[in-house]
Amino acid sequence: MTNVNRIKFSKEAVHEFRDSVEWYESKAEGLGLRFTDELDITVERIKLSSDLYPKVVEDIRKIQVNKFPYSIFYKIENDTLIILRVFHNKRKPLEW
């Protein structure tokens, strides 16, 4: 198991995350914050057991976000968790 000491978000992941928070917040006040909280919980799950989640391509893994139809695609490099994408499950991963 890899010790994760740092977290880094790709530009794409930051953009997808912000767009999603704005979209949820536009649907109901506070929903964007709930999405953010679930994303934080998911990142903590990765930090605790990064090797637990399935590989999708080479060293890239995927984990489902609870309560929202999103997955996080990530990889571990040395002691850094790199969040590559925050991806809506209805989108096809081939889009990126």
C-alpha positions, 0 to 999 in steps of 0.5 A: 500500500502506498502512503499518500502525503500530497494531493494534486488535481489536474487542470481538467479535474479542477475544471470538471469539479468546479463546473459540477459544483456550480451545476448542483448549486444552481439546482438547489442551494447547498447541493454543491456543498454536499457534492464537495463533501462527498468528493472529499470523503472519496479522496480520503477513501483513496488515501486510506486504500489507494490500491483497493480500487480497480485499474482501468488503464495502466496505472490509472484507477477509478473510484465511484463517488457516493450519492452522486453519479461521478467517478474519480480517475486517479493515479499514485506517483511516489507519495502523491495522489494525482486526481486526473478527472472528476467524471460524470458516469454518463460520459464515456471515458474515451471522451478524454 
